[in-house]
Amino acid sequence: MHLRTLAAALALMPISAPALAEDDPHVWLEEWSTPRATKWVEEHNAQTDKRLTASPHYTPLRDEALAILGAKDRIPTPNLTGDLVTNFWQDPEHLRGIWRKTNLADYGNAEPKWQVLLDIDALGKAEGKSYVWKGANCLGRNENPCMVGLSIGGEDAVEAREFDVVRGQFVQNGFLIPKSIQSAAWIDGNSMLVATDWSGKDLTKSGYPYIVKRVSRGQPMDKTQEVFRGESGDTGIFVSTLQDGQGHTLPLITRALDFFHSEFHLATGKGTVKIGIPQKASIDAMVGGRVVIKLDEDWKHGGKLFRAGSLVWVDLAALLKDPANLKPQLLWAPGKREALEGVTATRDRLVVSTLDNVRGRITAFAPAAGGKWQATRLDLPDNMALDVVTANLTSNTLFLNVSGFLTPTTLYRADAATGALAAVKSLPARFDASQHVVEQFEATSTDGTKVPYFIVHRKDMPLDGSTPTLLNAYGGFQVSETPFYSGTLGKQWFERGGAYVLANIRGGGEFGPAWHEAALKTKRQVAYDDFAAVAKDLIARKVTSPRRLGIFGGSNGGLLMGVAMTQNPELYRAVSIEIPLLDMLRIGKIARGASWQGEYGDPEKDPAVRAFWEKVSPYHALKAGVAYPEPYVFTTTRDDRVGPQHARKFAAKLEDMKLPYYFYENTEGGHGSGADIKQQAHTSALRMTYFVSKLMD
């Protein structure tokens, strides 16, 4: 259950009806969509819109963003669906997007002959709904059956409908799962495991389902058979089905006890059986009858120690025979500066993505005799971010993205069996990078830990503290931050002379589970110290100065920004706090905040956790008489994951203290920046207008 994976309005119940806090004068802003809360948002949006759009910087920045986001020469991201390539595409003529298909050979052409499967703009207009695409869930090796997810305004809650990819239409009287936070997994072409809100009361306190039923074709939802039930105190229940290229299947039910600890159960025709693996692990792939398990904690078994961060495997037949008693074998273990990013299965290979000092590596593993695996590293460019885009169980074909801060993304087609590589499509340069360079440095944190960071800057950058610099980090949930190509960042910031810094602070996954666990719960201050250390290092190197230093981050990164602003206001001139967590004492009462107690702790039940957040929670740490930088606080109304309440309350408290700030709440977009490219261009331009005005003017 990873932040970067699709977990996906009943989940809005925690948003619309939070428990009240009598000592919190802004608790009414947690009411989400009441008239007075809506009026407050509209008034503050209007103020920010008026201030920032009046700037001479706004219109050029908006136009640049819109041109890049809607460019027709973008790489159409492929998804291998059976023998087809599908793609979801947005442009100025298709703001909400179209889902389309072609064959593999045609996709390699400069202008593929796409066939439109589903037009989201047209569907929304026909049904009077503000639909946002949330992906398609198809049965392993096949084009059909598929379930299409649709949300309102970008919420995580979706309605799922069965779609015929071959015929290009919804299946009449096909599977339909009503709107909810949900997960579904195909067992075969005529049945699914479904975890959803069955009665309107079947969500955990974290807002996820905890009851799984088997749904068969033609069966009314109220006649389905329950196969597993967790508890309302769990984080949630999630279902999946692993397949391999030989047709083996493994239907799984994951009971998430918290965000990082889970029980794994095998779904059989006679019920469910618990699988004997550690709670901080995940069953990620299957190749040739071998089940691959990622470890986020040590596993001692049979006199052997398998270290956290490793991959192990077990035999499928043995797992099916005796799920509780497995015999793991090592597949891959990390070196000192290595970390596992993810695994992907093809027909005959396991493709493993890793980091080596935050630089990408991709290796294909082939099952070999005697329980061995034969490893072949793919010969891809070094010092780049490498990402597996899509693979399929019908062949060993996969697509990979290669990109860097100054290197436009190139899409490669690879053969995992032979290692053959071919560049298929490349993104045109969106900005002039000829005068820029990328370097990697280290800052020393308060406890002596070396914290790496990347910096992108002009080759002739003066070391006099005058360079406008943006510093970004995340630092949570074992998420790794790696180099990326951003046309908007390059065009809007680099070309105007700004530098950009990406910090790999603790709490992330750049160096494996231990890097993450170093900043868990009450140990979290080290992540905030790491971030401040990078800022101070930039100032000490005279790259920039507090007058020219701005910071930004979203979600957990938004929390990081709130802490940075309240703990070290003297270091920064500008702070963009985006879709943030900020009230850490009421986190369990807002949206799906209870699901993150494995990361942040539970301030309601653990006195040590409460004592920590009473000091560190940004909403509570704001003090009168402090010279804070004027922040830009951004959120979205339809964010049913973090919720807009944190941002609203933080802004309201600043207002009470008569401190200056900007606040903007996009009415759509979910846990993101906008539901379509026009909204995204507007919100991008607002933020960059703020930074350019603060740091460059």
N, C-alpha and C positions, 0 to 999 in steps of 0.2 A: 504494500500500500504506500506508494511513493508519490510525492507531490507532483512529479513530472508525468505521472501516468494518469490515464482517464479513469477516475473513480465514479462518476457523475452524480398547490404548492405547498407540498406538505412539509418539505424541509424548511420552508419559510416560517413555520410555526415558532421556532425559537427566536426569530427576528421580530415577529409582530407581537409577541406576548412575553417579554422578558420579565423576570422577577424585579421588583422595585427595590431601590436602595434609598432609604429615607435621608441619608446624609449626603447624597449626591444630587446637587441642584440641576444637573444636566441629564438626569436619567430619562427624562421624557423624550429626549432625542433618540432613545433606543426604540421608540414606538414605530419606527420604520416608515409607515405610510399614512399616519394620521394627518388630518388637515394642518395642524399647527406645525408638525415636523416637516411636512412637505412645503409649507409656506416659508419656513426658516431656510430650507435648502434653496428654494427658488430665489429668495432675496439675496442670499450670499453668493449663489452662482452668478446672478446678474451683476453684483458688485465686481467680482473677479473678472467676468467677461468684459465689462466696461473698461476696467483698468488695463488689462493685458492686451485686448484687441485694439485699444487706442494707440498702443506703441507702434512706432514705425517698423519694428522688427517683426511684428506678428504676421502680416500678410505674406511677405516673402518666405517666412518659415513654414507657414501653412501650405503655400503653393509647392514648396520644395518637398514637403512630406507627402502631399497628395500625389504628386507626380511619381515619386518613388514607390509608394504603396500601391498605386494603381497601374504601374508600368506594364505594358503588354509583353515586354521581353524578359519578365521574371522567369525563373525556372519553375515549370509546373511540377510540384512535388509528387512523385509517383507513389502509388500504393499497389503492391502486387496482390491481386484478388483473383485466385485461381489462375487461369491462363490470360487474364486481362490486366491492364494497368488502369487504375482509376485515379482521379485527381479531383480535389476540391479547389475552386478558383474564384477569386473576387477581383473585380475591376470596376471602373466608374459606371459601366453599363450593368453590372451585376453586383450591387453593393452588398447584399447578403450572400451572394455566391451561387455557383452551379456545381453540381456533382456530375462528373462526366467520365467516359471510358474510351479506351482504344486498345489495340493489341500491342504486344511487346515490341514487335518489329517496327510498327508505325511510330511508337513513342520515340524511337531513336531519330526520327526525321526532324528537320528544323521546324516544320509546321505540321504536327500530327493532325489527323482527321478525327477530331473528337466527336463523340456522340453524347449529347446531353442526356443524363439520366433523371436529374431532379433540379429544378430551378427554385431556389429557396425564396427569392423575391416574389415569384409568381404564386408559389404555394401560400405564402403569408398573405398576399393580397386576396387570393381566392377565399381563404378561410378567416380573414380578418384578424390575423395574429402576427405579432412581431417575432417571427421565428429566427432562431440562430442555429446554424449547423453544429452538431455535436458528434459527428463521426458515424461510421458504419461498423457493425459487429457481424462478421461473416464466419461461416463454418470452415475452419482450417484450410483444407485443400481445394475448396470449391468456390465458385462465384455465388452460388445460392446454397442455403438460404442466408439472407442478410437482415439485420435489424438496423434501421436508421434512427438516430437520436436527434430529437428536436427540442430546443429549449425556448423559453420566452425571455427575450432580451438578454440572453447570455447566462442565465442561471445555470447552476450545476444540475438542478432538477430537470429531468427530461421526460418526454413521452417517446416511447420506442415503437416503431411500426415496421412490419415486415415488408421488404422490398425485393422485387424480382430484378436482379441486375441484368439478366439476359434480355428480358422483355422491356426493361426500362420503365417499370410502373409498380405502384404499391400492389401487394397481393390482396385480392378481394377476399374478405373473411379470413385474412391471415392473422398471425400473432400480433397482438396489440397490448402493450404494457402502459397503463395510464401514467400521467405525470407524477414523478416522485424522484427522490434520490434513489438510485437503483443500480443493480448489476445483474447481468444475465449471461448465461453461457450455454451454447448449443451442446446437447448430448449427441444428437443425431439430427437428420433433416426434419424430424417430426416432433422433437421434444427438447425442452430447455430446462435448466435450473435457473430460477429467478429469485432474487432477494429484493423485495420492494416493500412499500408501506401498504399492506394488504387491507387493513381495516380503517386506516386513518389514525391509528394509535400504535402502529407497529414500528416506530423509530426509536433508536436509543437516545439517551440524553445528548449524544453527539450529533444526532440528526441523520444517522444511517440505519438501514434495515437490520433486523436481527432474526428474521424468519425466512427460511428458504423453502420453496415448494417446487415440485416438478410439474411443469405445464406441458400438456400434449396438444397437438394440433386439433383444433375444433372443440377443445374443452373450455367451457366457461371458466373465467378466473376464480369464481367463487366455488368451483367444484374441484379445485386442484388439491393434490396430495402434499401435505407437509412432510419434508424429509429431514429438516434440521431446525433447531431453535436455540439461539444464544440467549443472552440476558440483556435487559434494558440498560444495565450498567456497563456493558461492553462498548467499545468504540463502534463496532459494526460487524456485519457478516458480508463477505464478498465471495462470488463464485467465479470459476474459470474452468476451462477444459484445455489440457495440453494434448497435442497430437504430435506424431513424428511422421517422417516421410514414408514410412512403411504402413501407416494406417492405424498404429496403436493409439489408444485414447486413454486419458487419465482425468476424469471429472473430479474437481477439487472444491472444497468449501473451506474458506479461511475465516476463522473466528478471531478478529482483532481485539485483543484484550486492552491494548492501548495502541498508540500509533506505531510502536516498534515491536511489541510482543504479540505473538499470534499462536493459535493452535491450528493445525492443518488436519483436515478430515477427508478421507476418500469416500466419495459417493458411489454406492453400489446399488444393484437392483434390490438388495435386501436391507438397505439402510446405510448408515455411515459408520466409518471406523477411523479412530484417531491415528495419525501417522507419527511415528516416533522420531521427530527431529527437534532441534532446539527451538525455543520460542522466538529468538532473534535470528530468523533465517527465512528464506523464501524458496519455493519450488518454481524454478524459472523457465525450464525448457526440457525437451525430450528429443534425443537423437538416437536412432537405431536401437530402441528399447532400453536406453540408458536415461535415467531421470537425473537432471542436473539441479543441484541445490546451492544457493548462495548463502554463505555464513556471515552474519554480523556479530557473532559471538563465538568464543572458542567452543569446540565440541570434542570432548574426550570420549573415545570409544575404542574398546578392544585393545587397550594399552597404547593407543595412538592419540596424538593431539592434533586436531585440525584447527588452525588458527583463524581468528576472525578476519574477514576480508578474503577468504579463500573460496574456491569452488570445489565441491565434492560431487560424487555421483553414486547412485545406487541402481541396481538392476530392477527393471520394471516388473518382471515376473516375480522376483522375490518380494517386491513391495506389495504387489497384489495378493500374494500368498500370506504374508505376515507383515502388515503395515507397521505394527508397533515395534518390531525388532529388525532394524535395518543394519546393513554392513557397508558403511560408506567407504569410498576410496577417493584419494586426492586426484583432482584434475589440474588445478592451478593454485599457486600460492603467491602472494605479492612479495616483492622485494621491499627494501627499506623506504623508498620514495615512490612506491607504486600503489595504485588503488584500482579496484575493479569498478567499472562504470556500468556494464550491462552485458547481457548475452542474447543472442538471436539464433534460432534454429533454421537451417535450410534442410533440403532432403537428406543429405548425408553428412553435414558438418555442423559443428557448433561454432558460431562466430562470437568471439569475446572481445569487448572493447575495454581498454585499460588506460590509465594515466601513468606517465613516468615523469615526475616532477611537473605535473599539470600539462604535459604534452601527450597528445593522443597516440595510441597504438591499437591496431586491430590484428587479431590472430585467429586463424581457422584451425579448429581441432577436429581430427578424424578419429572415430573409434578404431582401435587396433586390437590385435590378439593379446590375450593374457590380461585383459582389463586395462590396457594402456591406451594412451591417446597420442596421436602424431600431430605436432604443432607446426603450422606454417604461417609466418608473419607476412601480412600483405605489404607489398612494396609501395607504400604511400608516402607523400611528402612529409618531411619532418617539421617539427616546430609549428604544427598546425592543430586545429581542432578537427577530429575525425568522428563522424557520426554515422551509424547505420540508419538508413532512412526506411528501408523496407526489405523484406525477404519473403520467401514462400516455400511451402513444403513440397511443391511439385517439381522443383529443380534446385540447383545450387546457385542460381542467380540471386544477386542482391545488389542494391544501390546504396552508395555511400556519399556523404557530403564531406568535402575538404574545404576548410576556410580559415582565415586568419583576420586579425584586426584590419590589415591593409590589403588583404588578398580576397577578391570576390569569390564567392562560393562556386566550386566546380563539382558537378555531380558525376560520379564514376559508376559504371556498371562493372561488377566483379563476378568472377566464378570462384566460389568458396572452395571448390575441389581442386582446381588447377592453379589458383592464385592469379589468373589472368585479369588484367585491369584495362579499362578503356574509358577515357573521358567522354561523356555523352552530351552534357550541356554545361555551359558556364554563364554565370551572371555577369553582365557588362559592368564595368566600373561605374559606380554612382558618384564618386568624388575623386578629386585629384590627390593621390597618395604619394606622388613622386617626391615630395619634400618631407615625408614623414618616416619615422623609424619606430620599431617596437623593441623595448628592453624589458628585462626581468630583474628586479632587485629584491632585497629582503630587508624588512624592518625587524627590530628587536622589541618584543613585547615586555610587559612589566615583570614577567617571571623568567625572562631570558629566552623564550621560544622565538625561533626565527620564522617570520611570517612572510611568505613570498607575495609579490605583486607584480603585475604587468603595467607598463606605462607606454602609451602611444603619444608621441610628440613630434614637433618639427625638428628636423636635423640641426637647424641653426637656433634652437631654443636657448635664450640667454639664461644663465644661472644667476639670476638676480632677484628671484621671487616674483617676477612680473607676469608669469604665464597663467592665464585663466585655466583652471584645472577642475575637472569633474572626477570625483572619487565614488566608486560604487562597490558594494559587497552584498553578500546574502547571509552566510554564516549560520545555517541551520538545517535540520532535517537530513543531514548527510548529503546535501545537494552540492555538487561540484560546479564551480564557476570557471569556465574555460574561454579561450579566445573565440571571437565570433566576428562576422562581417555585418556591419549595419550601415546601409546606405544613408539612412536619415541621420545617424550620429555623425557620420563622416561629412555629409553635406552641410548639416546645420552647425556643427561644432568644429571639426578639424579644419575645414576650409576657412573658418573665421579665426583661426589661430589658436584654438583651445587644445589642451592636452586632456587625455582620458586615462584613468587608473582603475584597474580591476584588482581588488585585494582578495587573497585566498585565506581568509581568517578561519579560526577554529569554529566548530559547529557545522562546517561543510564536510564534504566527503573527499576532498582532494588528496588526502593521504590515508584513506581507509576509515574503518569504524572508530579507531582510537582518536582521530582528529575530530570526529563528531562528538564522541562521548566526553571529550575534555570540556565541552561547553554545555553539558546537559543540566537542566533544572537550576539548582542554586550555584552551580559552577559557571553560570553563563557570563559572569562578568569578564571572563578571559576573552570572550569573543569581542566584547565592547572595548577592552583594553587593546586587543590586536588592531582593531579598526583605528583607534586613536593613535596607536604607534605608527601605523602607515601614514596617517595625516602628518604627524610630527616629523617623520622621516622625509617626507616630501618637502616640508618647510626647511628642515635642516640641510637638505641638499640644495636648497634655494631654487628648486623647480618652481615653487609657487609660494604664496604667503596667505595668511588668514584673509586678507582683503580680496584675494583672487581664488579662494578655494571653495568649491561647492560640492555637495554630496547628495546622492539620491539612492533610493532603494524601495522595493515594493514587497508587500505581504510581511513575512518575517523580516525582510530587508527594510520595510517601513517601520517596524519596531526598532530595528537597529538605528534608523535615522532619528527616531524620537529620543532614544537613549543618547545618541551622539550629541543632539542639540541640547539636552538638559544637563549632560555631564561635562561636556567640553564646548560650551557656546563660543568661547574665545577663539577656537580653531577655525571657524567657518563663517563665511559671509552669506551663503545660501544653502538651504536645506529643503529638498523635495521629499515629502513623506507620502508614500503612495500605497493605496489600498492596504492600510496598515492595521496592525494590532497595537493598541496604545494603553487601554485600560486593562492591565494584567491582573487586577484583583477581581474583576467581573468577567474574565475571559470565558469561563464556563457557562455563563448565562447569555452570551451573545453569539448568534449564528451557530456555527459548528465548533466553537472554541473548546468544548469539552473533549473533543477528539485529540487535542494536542497536549494533553496533560503528560504524556510520555516525554514530550520535549521540554515543556515549561514547568511541570509540576502542578499540583492541585492546591491553590492557595486557600481553598475552603476546608481542606482536610489535613494539610500538613503545615504546622506552625512555622517550620523553618522556611518553607516555600513562601508563605505569606510574609514573613519578616523580610525576605530577600526582595520580593516585588514591592513591598511598601516603600522601600528605598529607591528601587530602580524603575518601576512602572512610569513611563513618561507622563501619563495623564496626572499622576499624583506627584511627580517630581517637579512640575512647573512651580516656580516660586516668584513672588512679587519682588521687584527691584533688581532683577537680573537682566543684563543686556543680552538678550537672545537675538540670533539672526532672525530676520523676518521669514518664516517658512512658507512654502507652498504645500498645502495639504490637499491631496487628491484621493477620491474614492468613487465608487459607482453604486447607484441605488440597487441594482440587481445582483450585487455580490452576496450570494447566499452562503458563501464559504466563510469569509472573515466578517463580512457585514460592514455597512457604512457607519455604524454607530460610533466606532472608535474615533474615526476622523472627525465626525460631527462634534463629539463631546470635547475633543482636544481643541478644536477651533473655538468652540463656545467658551471654554475656560480662558483661552488667550484673550478673547473679547472681553470677558469679565475683568481681566487683569489690565485691560486697556493696552494690550500689546499688539503690534501690527502683524498681520498675516494675510495670506491668500487662501481661500477655500473654494474647491470646485468639485461637485459631485455629478458625474455623468449619469444620466438617467437609465442608460443601458450599459451592456458590456460585461456583466458578470464580474468574475475576479480577473479583470483585465482593463484595457484602456478604451474599449469601444466595441460596439456590435458590428460596425461596418467601417470601411476605409475612410469615409468622410469624418465620422466621429473620431477615429484614430488620428487622422491628420490634425483635427482641431485640438484634441487633447495634447498631442505631441507639440504643436505650435505654442500652446499656452505654457507648457512647462519650459520649452526652450526660450521663449520670450522672457520668462522669469530669469533664467540663468544668464542669458546674454545681457539683459539689463543690469543684473546684479554684479556680474563678474567682468564684463567687457566695457560697459559704458563708463 
